[in-house]
């Protein structure tokens, strides 16, 4: 508890906010108050899982500087970093590399999620753009690659030393599209989603072939989800897709787009949401109150 208080106090000084006020525990939920969550726009919210540890990553846009806060799944603050400070180079785009290390932007953090200068290293990762995605891929010949989908629809292919292979290949009809957050350790395919709810599912090998000029075309969706903000915050999980609606509800859709159930949210409007792969716990951020919350999915 002392270490946690010191971490939060240090963060308070860094971002000139009021800091930590306490925590509330419930039988099926926990929450922590970090009131600095109210002071910045949230660009992304996702879980990194290397098979041994899960980290909850919040990407903040604070005075045009990318800022990353890293929590464990008990909502303890593990690390904090801002692009351009203390040797940090990050754009908030996180992935697990082929060595099961956590990388956020160009910065590889410690295997427990800490970001002290002695715990980080800079890797030769190219600059991304906001809402881009990096996907680790192992080809059938056991060669490791990284597939990068930029937010303009361009795809880059790199080997495991981050040397570009071939040329940039644009995805056809990539308009109002986002690569949906997912735990890539468990999926052999990826999901492109439109704000309207149209979902396009392609295998990683399809994306690899696209990077070598066998083009993907996002014209006919695999299926569609209704009343969902798929260009906002949504996560693919083992049971399907967990997304927030414009009215503040959280909905779990099945793998073919059928609605399984939803969590009603009568008190607050919280669209910042993510869920673990097993669909056991979901997490949301209440920006008005400065809370990050972990809830057990009730169905």
Steps between C-alpha positions, in 0.01 A plus 500: 500500500790736581658427160169560327457833682849609398436408138179698491659794682779511242248492220307781668806724489571412139163599365407771753180341620351425838597134514363206688210522743417139576348177379170324526453122491181311419425125491529493120678828428794712600570862418783746547484876484769668291350840440757589231299264275250787475749750365602347166337349196527120489628377165505128574435244774612140460655194666843360418543130585827311455373176652652570842364846579216724388549876495226758463617789282338845486622735227439867581534805280623770733601837347576327168743260667430128507485381859467135604384369837548128572299309759486139606161330500453587868512866390834572665703755307813320372652767278457834331679648202479804278640520150829689493570488874763289680603324180144389421390473137136396481192563292280276716477215246561184705570141408675185626807418292627158396703476823184560708626844602268798535563781251309830495610723216877464476537427872537148638395507864583259779339159522299619802384823335729751669644793305796623703793604274691189608203280402447616142680470169438652157436261212522562127127529440378749234285797588131416497191719486211531742270193492752292309554133582806274520441126465757229565480227238686173449489367145453132420876471439553611866631843398393781734356823365323814618200633310426868546161645402509880500189708559497603134467136391859449391660168600871448565673166538817468711722211596577439867793744478260773382638512148220583255410226254367614163303825463206664674169347390168687552186313599219557253199700625667578833267782611373560853677178603673393821689183583310374802697432818556131569740262673710383207639203695161330462389593149628401157294774337439871548194723488443823311196695617302797374334750730168391351550148641623325186763238592756349261693192617823397325766253603849623582621298203254699283657821628849361437398411144352848459838649596644300209235639260204258539256776584242514781181687410271631775177514301282210618496463882524159663209611722369817666438607859218745574497812717870481576790742488761280331729790420505583870571244768439133431690179564492155347493220758448124517120528484483766231509880520459726802418860406349817639190664358436871463250480787764366739406131503751218456398221264649156439442375147569145387752403235242540223351827627211371711439689825573282804417750774570851617601688813266788579667817621242735651723730702789599277597524136813289453604412148864429592491124544705184441470135602735208563526215253300256716208746526516471877582859595445826321655837579374850447610854574260754645657825385253722688598348834858398420440130575634189332276204575522120470169314486416134462289439192159398645407249228 
